[in-house]
Amino acid sequence: MGVNVHHHSYDVVIVGAGGAGLRAAIETAGTVRTAVITKLYPTRSHTGAAQGGMCAALANVEEDSWEWHAFDTVKGSDYLGDQDAIEIMCREAIDAVIDLEHFGLPFSRTPDGKIDQRRFGGHTRNHGEAPVRRACYAADRTGHMILQTLFQQCVARGVQFFNEFQVFDVLFEGEGNDRRAAGVVAYELATGDLHVFAAKAVMFATGGFGRVFQISSNAHTLTGDGPAVLLRRGVPLEDMEFYQFHPTGIYGIGILLTEGARGEGGILRNGLGERFMERVAPTVKDLAPRDMVARAIHAEIREGRGAGPDKDYVYLDLTHLPPEQIDAKLPDISGFVRTYLGLEPKRDPIPIQPTAHYAMGGIPTNVHAEVVVDPAGTVLPGLYAAGECACVSVHGANRLGTNSLLDINVFGRRGGRAMVEYVAGVDHPDIARGAEEPVREHIEHLRSHKGSERVGALRTTLQAAMMRDASVVRTGESLAEAHRVIRELKERYHDVAIDDKGSVFNFDLTEALELGNLLDLAEVLVIGAEARTESRGAHWRDDYPTRDDVNWMKHTLAYREPDGSIRLDYKPVVLGKYEPMERKY
């Protein structure tokens, strides 16, 4: 079966139509010819699932400052965040929120009409003194409102969208150290055709890879497409061992229940009814950083104080809150609990467990969202990344709640502006004829192969192994077992076959390609975690339970070698005025 190939030419191509991609497109549209390529319709991007808020030190409700926000972010990152990038993000947070307000985002308001703010985990006043109200929000559907608002602004600016196109390769002009980004190859789901997009600048804003784990808040589409494509093309990935588990996912499903519920006064209780976070973080209690809360839940369950027949979950308790507060501030999550658990959150405690939520690591970039390819920070010209698929690094070893919606807006905007400046000074790239051939050959192989392995079975085995051996708590032994399973699955993947041989919306095919991405990223995560013999942020090693600032105050860079093996290198953390200290809350 032949594959049709179509050619396009743009100044800027943005891959991904979540918050980071759309915010970048707003900056480039009207100035340079811009295309946004997305595997989904834009308003189905995963930014829309973000619930609780976007933080900025507006001080609308109580005293606050961006310096306090920066301190909290550095401390929350377990001192692995780069302080120059964190300072930029926290300083520009205020303008980023005001931008969204001017774009028309319907924030929740105070009685006097200002943007309302609420508490969120790890956000404090005066360098850890007490919790502070810093999260700007739109009930518990803040991400949905951001996504809709940014999409409307892109439509108004005439951005060209290619919806339901999946990018499976990136193109370069030149070789070695002289190469620059030149475009992408995309697969059109509706027809099975391939499209070659030539571009002066390419931005990846493809989101996370939570589907590498069994219990995840991530949509089924979050398969790490951008990082996996670049890894195979010689770009390193940074800090992939740091993967955040959100403490409050619906038990057995993983659908997120926002941290905003605890910001509104929700309490975590074990099977005995005890408020166990008072023992762990006596100052901020249930609003400690996510890595600490997730580990505390894990400890309650491991030590036999869980709830339910198998004592394998704890409760999020909202029953003491006024019913009108739950209706006004937490309408969406209340609906989730009624729909999926058959419980009424106004009177029933909610069974929860940690759920795979957010990748702190990803494609390494500088503060202009330019991709960098070595410890010296060498820029790969014309290549950009922003959002969860990127690693600036503002989140270090652990992201604070609400900093993700902030990250996509600040660095999406900065990346968009940097691309406009870059493309003004370069010519259009020359793309070699047949640049789409590797993708076409891979697709044809999957369509024609008569192997015995099935995508679903391999993916389920991967997700179970990662959940069991490489999630909230790890050991050298568990990571070695995860690595063994991944190696075995990669071998079996060579014999994978699909049943659908057609061209129109062949999800059998795209899921097979996505499984390849998940396997590659799982391997990088586990190899990085095996090497890092310390506990820091979301990376907790029971066999190395302390943070080691002497040997491990550095970022991991993982390179894929020509033979398929993974080579690790490291680069120093960018320090600043906040010296590493013990994380007490």
N, C-alpha and C positions, 0 to 999 in steps of 0.2 A: 504494500500500500504506500503510495507516494505521499510526501508531505509538502504542502505548499509553503513557500517562504516569501515573506513581505519585508520590505525595507523602509525605514523611517529615519528622519534626521531632525534632531532637536539640539538646542544649546544645553539644556539641562534635562536629565531624566531622573525622576525620584521614584524609587521602588518602595512601595508601601504607602497606604493612605490613612494611617492612624494619625494621632496628634502631631508627632514629629514631622512626618512627611507633609501633611497639610500646612503646618505652620511654616515650613520651609518654602512650600509652593506659594504661599501668600507673599513672601518676600521676592520671589523670582518672577512671578506672573506680571505681565504688563511691561517688564523690562527686558526679559530674554524669553525665547520660545521654550515653553516648559511642558513636559509630559509627566503625568503621574501614572505609574503602572501598579495595579493592585490585584491580588488573587481573589479579593472579595469586592462586593459593592462597598464604596468608601464608608458609609455609615454603619457597616457591620464590622468594621475594624475593632480590635480588642480594647482600644482606648475607651470605647463606649461602655465597657464593663466596670471601669473604675468607679468607685462609689463615694468615698468619704470626703475628699477635698484636695485642694492645692494650696500649699502653704506659702505665705509671704508675710513679712513683718509689717503689716499695715497699721497695727496698733489701733484698730477700730474699736476694740472691746476692752482691751487693757494694755498697759505699757509693754512695748516690745521694741526690738532693734534687729537689724539684719546681722549684726555681729553675734548676737545671742543665737540666731538661727544658724550661722556658720559654725559656732562652737558646738551646737547640738549635732550638726551634721558630721563634723569631724569625729566627735566622741562616739556617735552612733555607728560610724564606719569602722569602729575599733582602730582608728588612727591609720587606716590603709587608704583613705580618701586623699586625693591630691588637693592641697589646701588652696592653691591658686585658682583651680577650677571651682572649688566649693565657694570661695569668696565671690567669684563672678556670679555664680548661680544665685546665691542668697541676696546679693546686692541688686541683681536685675529682676529678682522675683516680683518686686513691687510693680515695676513697669509691665511685667508679663501679665499680671492680674488685671491691671488697668487696661492694657490692650484688649484683653478678652471682654472686659466690661464694655469698652467702646465698640467692639465687634457685635455686641448685643447679647452676651451670655446672661441668662436670668439667674444671677446669684441669689441665694437666700439673704434676707436683709434684716438689719436691726430695726427696732421701732422708729428710729429717726432716719431710716433710709440708707444707711451705710451698708457695705458688704459685711455680712455677719461672719464671725469666726468661732471655731470650736477647738477643743483640745484634741491632740493626737499623740501617739506614743513617741517618747523620746524628745518631744519639744518642750523646752523649759524657758523660764525667764532668769536673767542674771546668772548665766552659766551653771545651771542645774539646781537652782534654789527651790523651784516649785513648777508644776505644770503651767503652761501658758496657752491662751486661745490664739492660735496662729493659722489654723486651716480655714481657708475660704471655701465655701461649699454651695452646692445647689441640692438641698435635701440629701438623699443618699444616691444621687445619680449624677454626680459632678462630671465624670468622664463622658457620659452620654451627652451632656449639655456642651462640653468642650468640643467633642467630635462634630456634633450637629452645627455648632456655631462656626467652626473653622471650615467645614465643608461648604456652608452657605457662602462664606467669604471667598472661597476658591471658585465657586460657580459664578459669583458676581464678577470675578476678575478674569473669567474666560480660560481657566486652566483646562488643558486637554487631558481627559481621563481615559485610560485603557483598563476597563473593569473586567475582572475575571480573566486576567492574563497572569501567568505565573513565571517568574524569572528563574531560569535554571543555569545561567552562565553569565559571567562578566567578561568584557572584551578589553584588551589593552592594545596600545600602539607602542612599538619599540620593545626592547628586551632588557632584562636585568634591572640595573639601577636607573636606566634611562626610560623606563616605560611610564606611560600615563594612561589613565582611564579613557576608554574610547566608546563605551556603550554596553549593552546587555542583549542577551537572547532570551525571548519570552515565548511561552507556549500559550496559545489562545484556547481556553477551555471549551468554548462554544463550537469550534470548528476542528480543533486538532492541528491547526496551522502554526508554523513558527514565524516569529517576527524579530528581525534584527533592528535594534534601535541604536543608531550612531549618535553620540553626544559628546560635547566638550567636557561636561561634568556629570558624574553619576553619584547620587546619594542613596545609600541603603537605610531604610527606616522600617524594617520588616518585623520588629517586635521580638518576643522572647521564644523560648523553646521548652515551655513547661510540660509539653506532652511527652517528654522523656521520662516523666514520673507517672505512677499509677493514679494517685490522688492529686488533682491539680485544679486550681481556679482558672487555668488557661483554657481558651477555646481549642477545639480540635485542630484549628488551622495554625496554631503556634508551634511550628516545627523547626524553627531556627534556620529558615531558608537563606537569609542574607549571610550570617556568619559562616554557614557551611559552604556556600558557593565561594566566598573569599578565601576560606581556609584551603580549599582545593586549588586555588590559584596563587598560593604562596604568601598570602597575608596572614600574619599571626593573629591569634585570639588571646585576649588578656583576662586574667583572673577568673577563668571559667569554673574553678572549684568553689566559688562563692555563690551559692544558690539559696535564695531566701524562701523559707516556709512561713506563710502567713499563719498566725496562731488559730484563727477562727474560720475554718472551712466547715460547711455542713458535713456532719458525720457520714462517711461512706460514699460521698459524692464529690466533695471538694469545692462546691460552689461557695463563693466568698460571702462572708458576713462582715461588713466593713468595720474597721477599727473605730470608725465614727460612733458605733454602738457603745463602745467603752468610753469614747470621748463624751458621750451624752450621759454617762453614769453607769453603763452596764458593768457587771461584775463576773469574773471567772470563778467558778466553784468546782471542787472535786466531787467524787461520789459520796463523800461524807458531809457535803454542804459547806466545807471550809473555803474561805477566801484565801487560797494558797499564795497568791502573788504578794500578800503582805509579808510573807517570809522572805521572798526573793528580792523585792524592790520596795522597801518600806516607805520611801518618799513618794514615788510616782505610782506604785502598786500595779494595777492592771494596764497602765499606760507606759510600761517599760518598753524599750525597743523590741522589735519583733523576734529577733533571734533569741533573746533572753526569755520571752514569753513562750515561744515554741518549745524551747528546751525544758522550761518549767512544766509545761503540760506533759511532755514526754516523760519527765521524771515522775510526775504524779501517777501516770499510767503504769510505768515500769515498777514502781514501788507498791502497787496494789491499791491505790486510792482512786482509781478511775471509776466510772459509772457504767451501768448497763450490765447485761448478762455476762459479757466477757471482760468487763471493766476496762474497756479500750477507748473510752472518750471521757471528756469532762463537759461541764455546762457553761454556756454564756447565759447569764441571768439578767433579764430586763424587767422582771415582774414587779419590781419596786418602783419603776418609773411611772409617771402619770401617763395614762392611756393617750391623752391628746399629744403629749410629747413624742411618743412612738409614732403616732399617725402623721405628725407634721415633719419630724426629722428623719424617720427611718421607714418610710412607706414601702420601698422596694424590698428590703431584706425581710420585712414582716411578711410580705407576699411570698417570698421564696420559702420561708419556714412553713407557712400554711400549705403551700403547694407540694413541697417535697417531703416534709416530715409529718404533715397532718396535725401540727401543733399550733397553739395560739400563743405567740410570744408575750402577750399581755398577762398571761397566767401560767404558762409552762416554761421551765428552763429549757434551753436549746442545746441538744447534743452537738458538740463540735470536736474537731481534731485538726492538727496542723495540715496545711495543704500547700503543695508546690506552687509558688506564686510569682517569683521575680528573679531574673538573672542580673546579678550585679556586674558580671563580666560580659565580654563581647568584643566587638571590633575596636581596636585601640584608636583613639582620636586625640587631637589637641583641643583647645578651648574654642577653636573656630570650626569644629566638626570635621576637620581634615584628617583622613586616615594616616596613621603613622606606622612604620613597618619594622622598627628596631628599637633597642634601648636608648639610642641617641635621639629619638623623636623625628627621624627622617620622614618627610611627607611624601606620600605617593600622589603625584599631581593629578588633580581632577577627580579624586575619589573621596567621598564624604560619607559619614554615618552619624545618625542621631537617634535618640530614644533608647528603648530597652536593648536593641541589638548592638548598641555602641557602648564603649567603656571610656569615659572621659578622664579620670574616674572621680565622679562626685559621690558615689555610694560606697566605695571601698569594699569592706567585708560585710557590710550590712546596710541596707537602705532604710532610712526613716520613712514612715508613712507620710503620704502627700508629696514627697520629693520626686516621685515619678512623673506626676502631671506637671510639676514645675520643670523638671529636666527636659521633657519633650518640647515645652514651649520656649524655654530659654535657648536651648542648643539647636532646636529646629529653626528658630529665628536667626541665630548666629550663623548656622550653616547656610541658610538661604542667602544671607547677605554676602557671605564669603564666596559662594558660587557665582553670584552676579559679578563680583569684582574679578574673579578668576577668568570667567569665560570672555570678558571684554578684551583680554590680552592674549588669547590663543586662537589658532586656526582650528577648523574642523578636522577631526582625525580621519586618517585613512584606515578603513576596515578591510582586511583581506577577504577576498572572495571565498565563500564557503565557511565563514566564521561560525556558522550555526551547526557545522557537521558533528562535533562531539555530542551535542544535545540530540541531534537527529539520530545518530547511531545508538545512543543509549536508549532512546524511546523505542526504536525499532527492535533492539535486542529484547527489551521487556515485553513488547507485543508478541514477538515470535518465539520466545524461549519456552520450552516445554518442561520446566523444572518441577520439583515436587514440593517446594516451600511456598507458604502463603503469607502475605504481608501481615494480616491480622494476628496470626499466631506468633510471628517474630516480634511484632510490636508489643503484644501483651507480655511476652517473656521479658523483653527489655524493661518495660515499665515496672513490672513486679520486682525485678532484680535491683533496679535503681532505687525503688521505694524502700526495699528491705535493707540494702547494703550501703547506700550513698546519700541518705537523706538528712534528717535532723541531727542524728548522731552517727559517727563513723568510727571505724578502727582500721588499722593497717590490714587486719585479717578480712574485714567485711569489704574493704575496697579492692583487695586482691581477688575476692570472689566475684565482685561486680565486673572487674576487668576481665576475668576468665570468661564470664557469660557474654560480655560484649565481643570479645575475640571470636568466640564460637558463633555468635549471631552474625558477625560480619562474614564469616566463611559461608554460613548457610544462606546469607543474602545473595550470594552469587548464583544460587540455584532457585531464586524466587521467580514465580510465574503469576501472571494475572489472567483472569477469566474473560474480561472485557477487551476485545480486540478492536473496538470501534474508535471513532474520532470525536464524537460529540459528547461533551461532559464526561469524559472517561476518568472518573474518580478512582477507579482501580489503579490506573496508571499514575495519577498524581500522588496517591497515597504511597505507592511503591517508591517514587522518587523522594517523597518526604521522609520515609523510613530511612533511606540512605543518609539524609541529613541528620536525623535523630541519632543514628548509630555513631556517626562521626563526632557529634558534639558530646554524646555520652562518654565516648572514649577520652576526649580531651579533658572533660570534667574530672573523670576518675584518675587519670594520670597526674593531673595537677594536684588533686587531693592526696594521692599517695605520696607525692614528693613533699608536700607541705606538712612537716612534722611539728605542728603546733595547733592550738585552737585559737581562732580569731573570728569574731563575728559569726556569720552563718556557717562557717567551716569549723565543726566541733569534732575533735579526735579524742575519744575516751582514753586512748593510749598515750596521748600528749595533751593533757587537759589545761595547760597554761599557754598564755600568749608569749611568744619568744621574739622580743623586739631586737635582740642582738643579731639573730640570724634571718629573721623573716619579715623585717620591715621593708618589703619589696613586692613589686607586682610580678606575677607569672606571665610569661609570653610563651605560647605554644605554637610551634611551626609544624606543618605537615611536610615531611621529606618526600622526595620523588618516589621512594620505595613504599610510601604509605605509612611509615612509622612517624611517631610524634617526638619532636625534640623540644625540650624546655630551655628557655632562657629567662633572665630576670632583669628588671630595671627598678631603680630606686623610687620610693614614694616621694612626691614633692611636699616637703614639710613647710611649716609656716610658724605662726606665733603660738599655736596650741601644741604643747609638748605632750607626748603620750603619758597617760596616767591610768590608774585603775578605773574601770567603768562601774562606779557605784551609782545607784539611782534610789 
